[in-house]
Structures are given as structure tokens and as C-alpha cells.
Amino acid sequence: MQEQRRTYIAIDLKSFYASVECVDRGLDPLTTNLVVADVSRTEKTICLAVSPSLKAYSIGGRARLFEVVQKLFF
């Protein structure tokens, strides 16, 4: 009996949206600090996505915008 081989692919969709935004702007998604968020709302708005480089600062994809600013600039 022949053994069946399977391939599984996992995609981090939170980073995906930030990476697409970086590429659309001609930026490197692995080195660019980019947050996808609605700045027309308050600083408490939830970030929809963050680029992979921001994860090195322990910033998750569902951080609030003010938390990102605090971790990067203070």
C-alpha cells in the first residue's frame, strides 16, 4: 500500500494584511514598522494588523494604538 503524503500551510493573517500594505507602498514588510489602524478614531482604536518587525517589540496584532506608541517611543 502506498503511503499518502500531505502538505499543510499556515498563514498568519494578521501579519499578512500589514505585509500587503507594505508591499503596496514599496516597503520591505520584514523591516518596516507598520500598523494597520483607523487613525480617524481615538488612540484606543484596535490595530487590525502589525508588520512582522513590530512583533519583535512584543506588539500583537490586536494591540490598541496607544499601546504601540508607548512600546515604540517610551
N, C-alpha and C positions, 0 to 999 in steps of 0.2 A: 504494500500500500504506500502510495506517495504522500509525503508529509506536505501539508499546505502551509505556505508562508504568508504572513500578513504584515502590513506596514501601517503604523499609526502615526498620525501627525497631530501635534498640539500647537495651537496658535494663541498667543497672549493678545487677546483683542484690545485690551486697554492700551498696551504699547503700540498695537497695530495702528490705531487711529492717529496717535501722535506721530508715528513714523511716516504715515501717509502725508500728514500735514507738512512734515519736514521736507520730504522728497518734493512735494508740490512747490515749496518755497526755495528749492535748490540747496537745502541744508543737509548735512550728514546726521541722520537720526541717532547714530551711536555716540556722537559727541556734542550734539546740540541740546541745551536745556530748553524744552518746550512744554508748555502746559496748554491743554485744550479746555477752555472755560469761557463762560459768558461774562465778560467784564462789565456789561451794562447792568448787571445785578450787583448786589453787595459783595464785600470782600469775603462773606461767609458762603458764597456760592461753591458748590461742589465741582471739583475738577473732573471733567469727563474722561480725560486721558493724560498721561505724562510720558515723556520720552524715556527710553531706557537709561540715559545718562542721569536722569533725576532720581532714579531708583537707588543709585549709589549714595544719595543723601537720605535714604530711608523715607522717601516720599512715595506713598502708594497712589494708585490710580483714582482713589476716591477721597483724596485729601481735600480740605477746604482751602480756598485760595490764600487766605491769610496764613495758614499753616505752611504753605510753600514759601511764602515771602519770609516768614520767621526763620525757617530752616536754612534758607539760602543767604540771607543778609544780616543775620544776628548771631 
